[in-house]
Amino acid sequence: MNTFFHNLSPNSRRGFSLIELIAVVAIIGIIVAISVAAFSSTKEGQALDKDVQNTLSLIKEARSRTLASVGDSQYGVHFEETKAVLFKGASYNPNDPDNFVHTFDSLDHVVSVNLVGGGSDLVFNRLTAEVPAYGTVTFRPFNNPSIFRVISVYQTGISTTY
């Protein structure tokens, strides 16, 4: 018989104590929680980036169509909480079958529109592609106000994001 195990008392031959197991489980739980939070934050940021880029593309498309006088008309973008709509004409008509609707992929964020004069429509002037109502469109998750993306639309009709 192995003399090492033979000399141990009955109490010292046991496995892990309950306190040791609880400590290990708690440490694993903390590591998993930190990993999930980091992944969730990254996922929210990617969803916002995608929606912002798609919205920025709609704004640029409306400006480009207006400058090119496609259909002898002007174009604009209408904003709502869950979507942005590229429309033809001087004002948004929700029943127009020619509207191009972009529904945001991530519906767990807030879209706030802050345009000069109020409203939720960017409409480009036909000859200059300027917008009388310019300002910002901000995308922000409901549960994480530290993550946000902003589209700035200048009076010239040019738009950027930061």
N, C-alpha and C positions, 0 to 999 in steps of 0.2 A: 504494500500500500504506500502511496505517496505520502511522505512525512509532512509535507507542507500542509495539505488539507487535513491530515490527521490531527495536527496540533491546533487547528482553529476551533474556537468555541462554537456552539450551535448558532448563536446569534450573529456571528460574523460571517457565516456561510450564506446568508440570504442574498437576494438580488438587490434591486434598487428600492429605496424607500419611497413612500407615497409622495413625500415632499419633493424628492428629486424628480419624480415623474411629472408632477404638476409644474415644476420650474421649467423642465424641458418643453412641455406642451405649451406653456405660456410664451417661451422664447420663440418657438416655431410660429405660434399665432401672431406675434408681433411682426416677425419677418414677412409672413404672408400678407398681413394688413398693409404694411409699407409697400410691398410689391404691387398689390392690387391698386392702391392709391396712385402710385406712380404710373401704372399702366392706364388707369382711368383718365388721369390728367392728360396723358399723351394722346389718348383716343379722342378726348373732347377737343383738343387743339387741332388734331387732324380733320375732324368733322367740320369744325369752324373754318379752317383753311379752305376746305373743298367748297363749302357754301359761299364763302367770300369770293373765291376765284370765279365761281360760276356766276355770281351776281355782278362782279366786275366785268365779266365777259358780256353779260346782257347789256350793261350800261354802255360799253364800248360799241356793241352791235347797234344799239339804238342811235348813237351818235353817228356812226358810220353810214347807216341807212338814211339818216336825215341829210347828211352832207351829200350823199349820192342821189338824193331826191328819188329814192326807190318808190314807185307808185305815185309819184308827184305828191308826196306827203311828208309830214314830219313824224317822228317816232318818240316814244317815251318809255319809261319803266315805272311801274306801279309797285309799291311795297306793302306787304302784309306780314303778319307774324310768322306765317308758315310758308310764304312763297313770294317770289318776285315775278312780275309779268311784263314782258315786252309787248307794247301795243302800238298800233298805228293810229295817227291822228293827233288832234290838239288836246284831247282829253280821254281818259280811261273809260272804256265801256266793258264791264265784266262779261257781257253776253256776246261780244264780238268773236266769231269763230276763228279769226286770224290771229288772236292773241297767242303768244308763246309763253306758257306757264312753266316756271322752274320752281318746283316744290323743294324746299330745303331738306337735305338728307337727314340732318340732325334736328329733330323736333323738340329737343330738350334745351333749347336756348332761346333767348330773347333777342328780337331784332327791333332796334329803336331807330326811328328816322327823325333827324333834326335838320329841316330845310328852312331857309329864309322864307318868311311868309307862311310857314306851316305847311300842312298837307303831307301827302305821301307819294307824290308823283314827280318824277323828273321828266320834263318835256323839252326837247331840243328845238331851238329856233331853226327854221328851214335854211336860211342862207348862211348863218354864222355858226350853227351848232352850239350856241350858247344856251344856258339854262337860266331862266329867271328865278327859279327856286333851287338854289344850290346849298350845299351843306354836307352833313355826314350821315352815314348809315353804320350803326354799331351792332355787332354780333357779340353776345355774351351768354355763357351757359347759366342756367337757373341756379345751379348749386355751387358755382365757383366764379365769383366776381373778379378774381385776379387774372383770369384768362379772358381776353377780349380782342376783337379785330375791328378796325375802323376803315371804311371806305370814305374818302373825301372826294366830293365832286365840286370843282371850282366853277365860278361863273362862266368861264370859257368853255365849259363842258368837258374838260379833261378831268379824268378821275385817277386816283392813286389809292393805294392801301398801305396801312402801317399797323 
